[in-house]
Amino acid sequence: MTLETDYFDIFCKLSRAFGTVATQNELLNLIVDSAMTAMDGKAACLFLFDEKKEFFTPVVQKGLSENYFHASPVKAMGIVKAIEKEGHLVFKDATTDPRLEHHEAKKAEGIASLISVPVRMKNRTIGILSLYTANQRDFGERDIAFLCALADQGGVAIHNNRLLTRLEKNATLFLDVASSINSTLDIQEVLKYMTEKLSDTFDMRGATIRLFNEETQSMQLMASHGLSDGFLKTLIATINDNGTFRILKGETRIVHDTDADQLDEFKDAMGKEGIKSCICTPIMVCDKAIGIMGLYSEDQRNFPNELLMMVEALGHQGGLAIQNASMYLKLQEDKENLEKDAWSHRSWF
């Protein structure tokens, strides 16, 4: 059996295996194990991009000691850029190559050669897959092609796994909010629960729910979570802000980078609060915006479409909760008035 056939058979088995893993941790371990087994490596490591720390972090490694030093974050980012440009990087002698760090640590670890390829998801590099060998090795075109294909397949599998996890999380959140709305008519309790649940589920710094008072033409804060009093006061005072006006017209506003967005005085408030990105969506009742629900993140984030759809749906759910509570209060008021009228009529006789 040729090397080409070996790689083909292994890749077919891996493709089937990627569809069977239940968790992302199992998936990452499968990618690393597959690289080592197929290419007869001494060790392998998978790095994934950490948006909060803004550099690539080793998440799964096999065959390396706990004391092994990876490249510093600054050096690593330079290597990542080179890998993205070239499609891969080969270090035939990892113990002397000037592009790498910790040469003595590599000697002590028994590492001779090293190859790294990008793990991509939708044309974006989300990770790096590195294979280490015990003997100096010239990686052929087929070796490189296989490892790149494995990394690409891993990127697709990671994306699908993350998507499934988010969908399950969103479905659970929607069910929890709907159950909360059905369990009580205390609107303050429901809205407070929503801000807390949204912040925790979507890993946000905080969340707010504000309602528009048509009589005073002002915003009223109904619930919040995770944000300072000073920032909340600024939010309430921004009714004349152009962005707030557009949201009250029914438009969801997404800010991926608050430093680059023209938010006028609101931009300064976000900077002081440490907010880097946000989503603000209208709270709707019968096709009319009665308020704004905002989610605020400390990180620059590219919000996926399913998250935006969920936030907009929850805006409608919030509107439904407010409408239900308002109707209940109105019925209570009507009932009291009816009882008073009935009593006054009885007093005539």
N, C-alpha and C positions, 0 to 999 in steps of 0.2 A: 504493500500500500504506500503510495507516495505521500510526501509532506502536504501537497495540495489537497489530496483526498482526506488526510487526517484533519486538516483545518476545516474542510467543508463539512465533514461528519460532525465535528465538535460544534461548529456554528449552528448546524441544524438542531442538535440536542439543546444548545443554549437557548435558541429561539423558542423552543417548546417550554423550556424550564422557566423563562422569563414570565410566561403567562400563568404560572402556577404559584409563584411566591405571594404570600399574603401581606407582608409588611415591607416597608422600605429597607429596614435593617437586613432582612433576609435577602433582599435584592442586591444591596451593596456588597454583602458577603459573597454572593454568587458571582458577581462581576470579578471581584478580586481573586477568588478561588479559580475561576475559569482562566484568567490570564496566566496564573502561575502554572496550572496543570497543562494547558495547551502549549505553552511556550517554554516549558521546563525551566521556570524561573526559580531563583532562590527566595525571592520575596516580591510582594506587590503592595501598592498603596493607592487608595482612592481619595482624592481631595475634592471637596465640594465648596463652592463659593458661599461664604457667610455674609449676608447682606448687612447685618448689624456691625460686624467687625471690618467689613469691606476687604477681606482677603480670603485666600483659599486655605481651608483647614482640613487636616487629615481626619477622615471619619472612620475608615476601615483600613487596617493594615495586617498583613500576614507575613510571617517570616522575619520580622524586624523586632529587635529587642525594645523594651520600654525606654531604654536610655538613649536610643538612636535620635540624633539631631536632624531634623528637616531644615530646609533653608529658611532664613529669616523672612518675615512677611514682605519686606521691601524687595529683597533679592528674588523671592518667589514670584512676585508680580511681574518683574522683568522677564523671568523665564516663561511665564504664562503668555506674555505678549509675543515672545519669540515663537512659542509653540503655535499660537493662533495664526501667526504670519506664515510659518513654514509648514504647518499641518502636523508636525511631529518634531521631536528633538532626540538625537542619539548621542550618548556620551560613552564612547568606546572604553576610555579609561576614566572612570568616575573618581578615581583617587588623585588625579592630577589636573583634570580639566578645569581651566580658570573660570568657566561659567558657573561652576558649582562651588558650594561651601562645604566646610567640615570634612576635608579630605582624610584627616586622621581617623575621624569617627567612621568613615566608610571603610577604611582599611581594617579597623578593629571589628567592624561588622561583617567583614568578609565579602564586601561588595566590589565587583570588578567593573561591570558595565551597567548602563542604565538607559532606558528608553521611556519617553513620556509622550502621551497623545492627549488631545482635548476630548472631553465629554461634552457633547453639544445637545442643546434642546432648542428647537426653532431658531437655528442659526445663531444661537447665543451660547457662549461657553459657560457651563455651569460647574464644570469640574475638570480635573486632570487625573488620568490613569497612568501610573508609573510602574514599570516592571524592572526588577533588579536581578542580575545574574551573578553567580559565584566566579565565573571565568570570563575573561575578556571575550567579547563576541561581536562579530560583524552581523548586524541585523539585515537580512535580505528584504527585497521588495515584498515578498509574500508574508514575511513576519510582520512588517510594518502595516501592510494592508489588513491582515487579520486583526491586529491589536486596534487599529483605527475602526474597523467594522464592529468589533466587540464594544468599543467605547461608544460608538454611535447607537448601537442597539441598546446599550445600557442607558444612554440619554433618553431614548424613546420610552424605555420601560420606566425610568425614574419619573418622567413627565406624566405618563399614564397613571402611575401609582400615586403621585401627588394629586393629580386631578381627581382620582377616585376618592382619596382621603378627604379632599376639600368638599366634594359633593356629599359625602356621608356626613361631614361636619355641618355643612349648610342645611342638609335635610333635618338633622337633629336639632339645630338651632331654630329652624322654622317651626318644628313641632313643639319645642319648648316654649317659644314665644306665643304660639297659638293656644297652647294649653294654659299659659299664664293669663292670657286675655279672657279665656273662658272660665277661669277659676275665681276671678274677682272683678268687681266693678269699681274698685278703688284705682282711679286712673293714675294717681301719683305712684302707687305701688307698681303698676304695670310698666310705666315709662322708666322708672328707676331700675327695674329689673332688666329692661331692654338695654339701657346704656351699659350696665355692668356685663351683661351676657355678650354684647357685641364687642366690647373691649377685650374680654378674655378670649373669645372664640377666634377673633381675627388678629390677635396679638397687637392691639393698638395701644397707644399711650392713654387715650381717653375717648369719650363720646359725649355728645350733648343732644338734647331734644328741646327745641325752642318753638313756641307758638306765636303767631302773629295776631296782635290785638288790633282789630280794624277801627275801634273807637278812638284809641290813642295813637294809632299808626306806629306802634312800637313792638319790639320782640320781647316775649316773656319766657324766661328760662323755666322749664318744667322739670327737667332731670339732667343730671350730669354725673360723670365718673372719671376720676383720674386727672383732672385739670385744676389749675390754680384759680383762686377767686379773682385775681387781677385779669387773667385771660378771659374768664367767663363774663366779666363786666364789659370787656372790649367787644365780645361777641354780641351782647345784647344791644350795644350802642351802634352796631354797623348796619342798621336798617337802610340807610341811604347809600350803602356800598353797592356798586354796580353788580358785583357777583351775587350778593344777597337778593337783589331785585330780580335777577334772572332765575334764581332758584325758586323764588316765590311765583314765578311764571310757569313753573313745572319742569325746569331744566336741572339735571344732575350735574354738579360741577366737580371735576377731578383735577387735583393739583399734584403732579408727580414730584415737583421740586419747588418748594416755597421760595427758595432763594432766587430762582429764575423767574418766578411768576410775578406779574405786576399786581400786587394786592394793596397798594397804597398804605394807609396806616395799619391795616390788618396784617400786612407783611411783617411789620416791626413787632407786633404782638406775638406772631408765630415764632419769630426768631428768638425772642426772650423766653418763650415757653419751651423752646427746643423742638418745635414741630417742623418736620421736613416734608411731609406730604399729607394730603387729606382728601376725603370724599364728603361732599355735602349734597344731600338729596331731599327733595320736597316730601312733606307728609301730606298725603292726598286724601280728600274726602269728596266723593262724587265729582271727580275731575277738577277739583279745586284745591290748590295748595293752601293749607292752613298753618303750615310751620315748616321747620327745617330740622333734619336729623344729620348730625355731623360726626365723622370718625376721623381721628387725628393720630398720626404715626410719627415716631421719633426717627424713622428711617425713610430714605428715598425709596419709594416702592412703585413697581409697575403692577397696578391692580388688575388681576385677570377678569375676563368678562363675566364668568360665573359669580365672582364675588360682587361685582357691580350690580348684576341682576338680583342677587340676593338682598343687597342693601336697599335697592329700590322696592323690592317686594316687601321688605320689612317696614319701609316707609309707609306703604299702603296698609300694612297690618297695624302700625301705630295709629294711623288715621281711623281705622276700624275700631280700635280700642277706645279712642277718644269719642267717636260717634256713639258707640254703645253706652259709654258712661254718661254722655250728655243726654241721650234718650231716656236712660234710667232716671236721671235727676229730674228731667222734664215730667216724666210719668209720676214721680213722687210728688212733685209740685202740683200737678193736675189733680192727683188723688187728694192731697190736703185741701185744695180749693173746693173740690167736690164735697168733701166731708163737711167743710165749713158751710157751704151752701145748703146742704141737706139739714144741718143743725139749725140754720136760720129759718128754713121753711117750717121745721117742726115747732119752732118757738112761736109761730103764729097761732097755733091751735091750743 
